Amino acid sequence: MQIRLDGRVALVTGAAQGIGRAIARALEAAGARVHVADLDEAGLKQACAHLSKEFGVEVTSHAGDLSDQGTAEKTINLASERFGLSSGVPACSAGPADPR
């Protein structure tokens, strides 16, 4: 079964590497417009460059600590300003860095 997400917007956290990056890639492959976020700014830039090159599309990003409400709001606002989020696909692969 192949799912198409053309015209949908995906906001993927933890997207600099691992599962988050794989989720972003899968969503791009399904036709979604992707906005990625992560604490790792350098890794995020690398992921964006790779996804943009592989799929020939713009991938937007925002680096920061999404456990901070202001950062989370800014991330959502940036994605909304660029793509709109009326029919979004939230995807979260990031967990707490210190689960105490």
N, C-alpha and C positions, 0 to 999 in steps of 0.2 A: 504494500500500500504506500502510495506516495502522497504526501501532504503538501499543498501549495499555500504559501502565505503571502502571495503577491498583494502589495498595497498595505500590508500590515507593518507595524513598527514594533521592533523588539528591543527591549532594554535588558542587557545582560550584565550582571555583576560578576566579579571574579573572573573577568574575561582576559586577563593578561597571559594566562597559561592554563594548562590542564583541562579540566572538565568545562570550565567557563569558556575558554577559547574554542573548544570543540562544539559547544552549544552555539556560540556565535557563528561558527563556520556552517553548522547544519541549518541554522535559521537563514543565513545568506543563501545557501544552496536552495532553500525552499522558496526564495524570492522575497523574504522580509527585508526591510530597511533596518539596519542594526545600529544601535547606540550602545557602546560598551563602557564599563566602569571598572575600576580596580584601584587598590592602594599603590600598586607598582606602576609608576608613571612611565618608566623606560620600557617595561614589558608591554604596557598598554599601547604605546606608540608603535612598537614592533608588531604587535598583533594587528593593529589598524592597517599598517602598511602591507602586511601579508594578506589580509582579507581584501583590501582594496585592489591589490594586484591580482589576486586569484579570481575575483568576481567582477572586476572592472567597475566597481561602484564606490560611492563615498561611504565611509564608515566614520561616524563621529564618536568622540570619547570624552570622558571626564575622569581625571584621577583624583582620588581623595578617599577619606574615611567615611564610608556610608553609614556608620553607626552614629555619626554626627548629623543631627536633623538638618542643619543648614546646608551641609554638603549634599545630603540626599535630595533636598528640595532643589538645589542648584542643578544637580544631575538630571532630575526629571524635567526641570524647566528648559535646560539646554536641548534635551531630546525633543521636547514638545515644540520649542521654537523652530528647530530644524525640520522635523518630520511631522509634527502633530501626534498626539497620542490618543486619538478618539477610538481607535480599534487596535490597541496594543497587545503585545505578547510579553508579559513579564517573565524573566528567567533569572533565577538566582542560584549561583553555584558557590558563592562565598559564604564562609562561616566565620564565627568569631576567631580572631587571631589568638586570643587568650580566653579560653572557655571557662575560666574560674567562676 
